[in-house]
Amino acid sequence: MKRTLTETVINFLLGAAWAIVILGAALFFWSFMPFGLLFAAVAAVAGSLFGLFLVVILEVAALQFDKYRQLRKQTILLEKIERRLRGEESQQTSDPSDRAE
């Protein structure tokens, strides 16, 4: 499947966002570990929220590109169907045997 430069950049940024999630969670977890395991786990979730937000935004962008690609394919198919139907329609109206009825 052929991808554009924009889609390649979005996929790269998506990987970077997942790295931010992991690093943020690990950093906050180990920073708050002296205060207790439960508090550190909550801090890890809070530390990963920014990265998770970026992941969601970039996934939506990637889905929009996929949606655009599929709509473009459907448009091409519908135009082919329309041309064929118009071609059959013009052949039927120009056929002299249809007028005799």
N, C-alpha and C positions, 0 to 999 in steps of 0.2 A: 504494500500500500504506500502510495506516494504522500509524503508529508511536507508541509510548507515550513519555512524557516520559523514562523511564529509558533507553529505547533511544536517544533523541536525545542524552542526556547521555553515554552510552557512546560514541556515534559522535564526539562532540566531544572526549572524552578520548582517543579513539584517534588523532585528528589531532594532539592535543597530545603524545601519546607519540611519534609519528613525528617531530615537531619536536624533542623531546628527543634522539632517536636522532641526527638530523642535527647538532644543536648540540653534543652530547657528542662525536661523532666529529670534527667540525671543530675544536672547542676542544682536544681532546687531540692531534690531529694537529699543529696549529700550535704547541702548547706544547712538543711533543717533537721538532719538526723540527730544532732545532740538534744533536740527538744522532744524526741520520742518518735516511734515508728509511725503511729497514726498521723501525727502532725506532719511528718516528712512525706507521707503518701499524699496527703491533701495538698501540700506545697508542690509536689511533683505534678499533680493534675493541673494545678493553677499555672505552673511554669510551662506546661505544654499547650496551654490554650491558644496563645498567639500563633504558634506553628500550626495547630489544628485549624484555626481560622484561615490561614494561608492555604492549607491543603484543600479546604472546602471551596474557596474562591477559585483556585487553579483547576480543580476538578470540574467546576461549573463551566469554566472557560473551555476546557478540553471537550466537554460534552456539547457545547455550542458549536464547536468546529465539526464534530462528528455529525451533529444534526444538520448543519449547513451542507456537508458533503452528501448526506443521504437525500436531502431535499433537491439538490442539484441533479443527482442521478434520477430521481423520480420525475423531475421536470423534463429531462431529456426523453425518458420513456413515454411520458404523456404526450410530448410533442410528436414523437414518432407515431403513436397510436392515432393522434388527431390527423396527421398527414395521410395515413392509410385510410382512415374513415372518409376524409374529404375526397381522396382519390377514388374510392369506391362509389361515393355519392355522385361525383361528377360523371362517372362511367354509367351509372344507372339512369341519370337524367338524359344523357345523350344517346341512349340505346333506343332505336326506333321501334323495337318490338314491345317496349313498355307503353308507348303511346297508342298502339293499336287496341289495347284492351279497353 
